Amino acid sequence: MTPIAGFIIAVIAGLVVRRGRRAALVTAVPWLLVLVYQSWYIASGRAVSPPSIVTDFPSALGYWLVQVIIVAPALGIAAQLGGFGSRRRRSDPGDLARRSWIATGLGVAVSVIVILCGFVWFREQGGTVYTGHHSSDGSPPLIGTLGILLSYLTCAGLGVATIRARLAAKRAAAGQPARQYETSLPLSAVRDGTCGRVLHCGDSRAGADFSTTPDRSAR
C-alpha cells in the first residue's frame, strides 16, 4: 500500500507547501507511518508474503530496496510541485510553517485511511489477505502497481515542466541586461542620427558618437 499512499501524500504536500524541500520532508513523515504498519503486518504473519522478507537479513534487503524505489518518485513529485508554488508566490516563515503543519495533518489522515482500506476493510483488493499459507511468488496487487505507475509518470511529467521553466527563466534573465542598456541611453544620443543605428543594430556604446554636434541639415 506504500505506492498509492506515497502518491496521494506527495500531491497534497506539494500543493499545500510552497517550498520544494519542505514539501518532500512533509511527504516522508506520513508515508513512513504506512511503511511501518505494512512492515509490521508482514512480519507478524498476517500477510500473504512470508515474514522473512522483512526480518531475515540480508535477504530482506530486497524488500527495503523496493520501498526506496517506491518513495523516490513521491519525494520528487512533492519537491517539484512545491518548487512551482514557491516560484509563483513567496511564503513568509510563519505561513510556511502553518502550511507544513496542515499538509502533515492531511498526510497523516491519508495514511490512516490507506491503512484502514488496505489492511482492514478491503484486504483482498489490497493483496493483504492471509490465505492459510505464505508465498513470496506472484504479482504485486493492482493498487500497488497503479500507485507506482502514477508516481513515476507524474514525476517524469513534472520533471519536463521544471526543466522548461528553468530554461525560460534563464532566457528571460539573459535578455534583461539588453533592455536595461536601451533604457539607459542619454537623450542627447536619441537626437543623434547614429543612435538609431545603435538601437536597431544592438551595437555597443563604444565607438558611437554621442556628441551634441549641430545638425547640418537644418541649415
C-alpha positions in Angstrom: 0.0 0.0 0.0 3.0 2.3 0.2 3.0 3.3 -3.5 -0.6 4.7 -3.6 -0.1 6.3 -0.2 3.1 8.0 -1.3 1.5 9.4 -4.5 -1.5 10.9 -2.7 0.5 12.3 0.2 3.1 13.8 -2.3 0.4 15.6 -4.3 -1.2 17.1 -1.2 2.2 18.2 0.3 3.4 19.7 -3.0 0.2 21.7 -3.5 -0.1 23.0 0.1 3.6 23.7 0.9 5.2 26.3 -1.3 8.8 25.1 -0.8 10.3 22.1 -2.5 12.5 20.6 0.2 9.9 21.2 2.9 7.2 19.6 0.8 9.4 16.5 0.4 10.0 16.3 4.1 6.3 16.7 4.9 5.7 13.8 2.5 8.2 11.5 4.1 6.7 11.6 7.6 3.2 10.3 6.9 4.5 7.8 4.4 6.7 6.3 7.0 3.6 5.5 9.1 2.2 3.4 6.2 5.6 1.7 5.7 6.0 0.9 9.4 2.5 -0.6 9.7 2.9 -2.6 6.4 6.2 -4.0 7.6 4.8 -4.9 11.0 1.8 -6.5 9.3 4.0 -8.7 7.1 6.4 -9.6 9.9 3.6 -10.7 12.2 2.5 -13.3 9.6 -0.8 -11.7 8.7 0.0 -11.1 5.0 0.4 -13.4 2.0 4.2 -12.6 1.9 6.3 -14.6 4.5 7.7 -12.6 7.4 11.2 -13.5 6.3 11.1 -10.9 3.5 11.0 -8.2 6.2 13.1 -9.6 9.1 15.7 -12.0 7.6 18.8 -10.1 6.5 20.5 -10.0 4.1 17.6 -11.5 2.1 15.3 -8.8 3.4 17.3 -6.1 1.7 15.3 -6.5 -1.4 12.1 -5.5 0.4 13.6 -2.4 1.8 15.2 -1.5 -1.6 11.8 -1.7 -3.2 10.5 0.7 -0.7 13.2 3.2 -1.6 12.3 2.8 -5.2 8.7 3.5 -4.3 9.3 6.6 -2.2 11.8 8.2 -4.6 9.3 9.5 -7.2 6.9 10.5 -4.4 9.5 12.8 -3.0 10.2 14.1 -6.5 6.6 15.0 -7.0 6.3 16.8 -3.8 9.6 18.7 -4.3 8.7 19.8 -7.9 5.1 20.9 -7.0 6.4 22.8 -4.0 9.0 24.4 -6.3 6.3 25.6 -8.7 4.4 27.1 -5.8 7.5 29.0 -4.5 8.1 30.5 -7.9 4.5 31.7 -8.2 4.3 33.2 -4.7 6.8 33.6 -1.9 5.8 32.5 1.6 7.0 34.1 4.8 8.3 31.7 7.5 5.1 31.9 9.5 2.9 31.0 6.6 5.3 28.2 5.5 5.2 26.6 9.0 1.4 26.8 9.1 1.1 25.2 5.7 3.6 22.5 6.7 1.5 21.6 9.7 -1.7 21.5 7.6 -0.1 19.3 5.0 1.3 17.0 7.7 -2.1 16.6 9.2 -3.7 15.8 5.9 -0.9 13.4 5.1 -1.4 11.5 8.4 -5.2 11.4 7.7 -4.4 9.8 4.3 -2.1 7.3 5.9 -4.8 6.3 8.4 -7.3 5.9 5.6 -4.9 3.9 3.4 -4.1 1.6 6.4 -7.8 1.0 7.1 -8.7 0.4 3.5 -5.7 -1.8 2.6 -5.3 -3.8 5.8 -8.7 -3.8 7.5 -11.7 -3.2 5.2 -10.6 -4.2 1.7 -7.7 -6.6 2.4 -8.4 -8.8 -0.7 -8.2 -5.8 -3.1 -5.1 -4.6 -1.3 -3.4 -8.0 -1.5 -3.0 -8.3 2.3 -5.3 -11.3 2.9 -3.7 -14.3 4.6 -4.9 -17.4 2.7 -3.5 -20.0 5.1 0.0 -20.3 3.6 2.7 -17.8 2.8 4.0 -17.2 -0.7 6.8 -15.0 -2.0 5.8 -15.6 -5.6 3.1 -13.9 -7.6 2.5 -10.4 -8.9 2.0 -7.3 -6.7 -1.5 -6.1 -6.0 -3.2 -4.0 -8.6 -3.4 -0.9 -6.3 0.3 -1.1 -5.7 1.1 -1.3 -9.4 -1.2 1.6 -10.1 0.5 3.7 -7.5 3.9 3.0 -8.9 2.9 3.9 -12.4 1.1 7.1 -11.3 4.2 8.1 -9.2 6.7 7.7 -12.0 4.7 9.1 -14.8 3.7 12.2 -12.7 7.3 12.7 -11.6 8.6 12.5 -15.2 6.0 14.9 -16.4 6.8 17.4 -13.7 10.5 17.0 -14.4 9.9 18.0 -18.0 7.9 21.0 -16.9 10.6 22.0 -14.4 13.3 21.9 -17.0 11.3 24.0 -19.4 10.5 26.6 -16.7 14.2 26.9 -15.7 15.2 27.3 -19.4 12.6 30.0 -19.8 13.9 31.8 -16.7 17.4 31.7 -18.0 16.4 33.2 -21.3 14.5 35.9 -19.6 17.5 36.7 -17.4 19.8 36.8 -20.4 17.6 39.4 -22.2 17.2 41.7 -19.2 20.7 43.4 -19.4 20.0 44.4 -23.1 16.7 46.0 -22.1 18.3 47.9 -19.3 21.0 49.2 -21.6 18.5 50.5 -24.1 16.6 52.4 -21.4 19.8 53.9 -20.0 20.8 55.8 -23.3 21.0 59.6 -22.8 18.6 62.0 -24.5 21.4 63.6 -26.5 22.0 60.2 -28.1 18.4 60.0 -29.1 18.8 63.3 -31.1 21.8 62.0 -32.9 21.3 60.0 -36.1 23.9 57.4 -35.1 21.8 56.5 -32.1 19.2 54.9 -34.3 21.8 52.7 -35.8 23.0 51.7 -32.3 19.5 50.9 -31.1 18.5 48.9 -34.2 21.7 47.0 -34.7 22.4 46.3 -31.0 25.8 47.9 -31.3 27.9 48.7 -28.2 28.1 52.2 -26.9 31.8 52.2 -27.6 32.6 53.8 -30.9 29.3 55.6 -31.3 29.4 59.4 -31.4 27.0 60.8 -28.8 28.4 64.3 -29.0 26.0 67.2 -29.4 27.1 68.2 -33.0 24.7 70.6 -34.7 22.5 69.1 -37.3 23.8 70.3 -40.7 20.6 69.5 -42.5 18.9 72.2 -40.5 20.9 75.0 -42.3 
